[in-house]
Amino acid sequence: MSESTLKPGVVTGKGYKTLVDAAKSGGYALPAVNVVGTNSMNAVMEAAAKAGSDIIIQLSNSGTAFFAGAGMPDGFKAKVVGAVAAAQHAHLLAEHYGICVAMHTDHANRELIPWVEAMLDEGEKYYAQHGKPLYSSHMLDLSADPIDFNLGECARLLKRMAKLDMSLEIELGVTGGEEDGMGSEFEEHADNSRLYTQPQDVLQAYDLLNPIGHFSVAASFGNVHGVYKPGNVKLRPEILKNSQDLVQKTHGTGHNPLHLVFHGGSGSEKAKIAEAVRYGVFKMNIDTDTQFAFSEPVGEYVNANQRAFRFQIDPDDGTPYKKAYDPRKYLRAGEQGIVKRLQEACEDLGSKGRSIAQK
């Protein structure tokens, strides 16, 4: 196996760094898809295999809780054990899809720092047993707090993650809109300077975190969670270039030294996506679009089989509807919707056919 290829499955440590570097040097980015259960996770892996692309699977705190089961009485425990269960599912199955998968957790604000710490507790146990972490990376989103607190906590937790061969994703600037209760208010038509990250802040983060371990930056350049009317979201990818240029000039690094992340990718203009990738974006988050891609075909199936969702046996003619209301039918329709939508995402990001998984 050459240095440019990896064993299929969940990648961590050096493997994760290889995946990131391959995307950046190859001029493409990987879709990072939020999942909430085995149906959506399996669909993402199937989509990646079909596209010949590697992929990033991620879960929000409410996504991990849902993975554990919405009926679990201890909500915090659900967020932790759900995260463990999701990662173990991926570790078990990802290699059989023949692609590389990075496992990641999404936004965690100040209130969710204990969640990240609890996941690291579990990650340390897993590392001690298996020699690798449960997750490739975690995100700490303290963009709503003062930058000194933001970066101080990021440094503290990155020191712990680095010992587990993990990466940290941070956020500088505020991504508008809302995702699972996280995010900031987005005022359409408003010129909100908070939606644009300042290069000097990115340099401060680089100075502090780069000596500690591997990290990536979700820098805001007008991106917004969710899908809004065309023309209301003003993406300015050149802001990413400004941050890259400042770090490169200050530290004498190579081209695009920062590992950048594009949050709020759903509904974005394809030309702006391509421009962001040129400036060092290796990861684009997709949640809203895949939620709809799952739900639309499920709705179509239900509409086409309405009586099966009202009666087990038709009261008029005695027709049994067991085959029609079998959950596997409509759940599979939803999975296929995700698979189809992610083919487009892989095309847009240039990752189609670029998997570095060993064949």
Secondary structure, 3 states (H helix, E strand, C coil): CCCCCECCEECCCHHHHHHHHHHHHHCCCEEEEECCCHHHHHHHHHHHHHHCCCEEEEECHHHHHHHHCCCCCCHHHHHHHHHHHHHHHHHHHHHHHCCEEEEEECCCCHHHHHHHHHHHHHHHHHHHHHCCCCCCEEEECCCCCCHHHHHHHHHHHHHHHHCCCCEEEEEECCCEEEECCEEECCCCCCCCHHHECCHHHHHHHHHHHCCCCCEEEEECECCECCCCCCCCCCCCCHHHHHHHHHHHHHHCCCCCCCCEEECCCCCCCHHHHHHHHHCCEEEEEECHHHHHHHHHHHHHHHHHCHHHHCCCECCCCCCECHHHHCHHHHHHHHHHHHHHHHHHHHHHHCCCCCCCECC
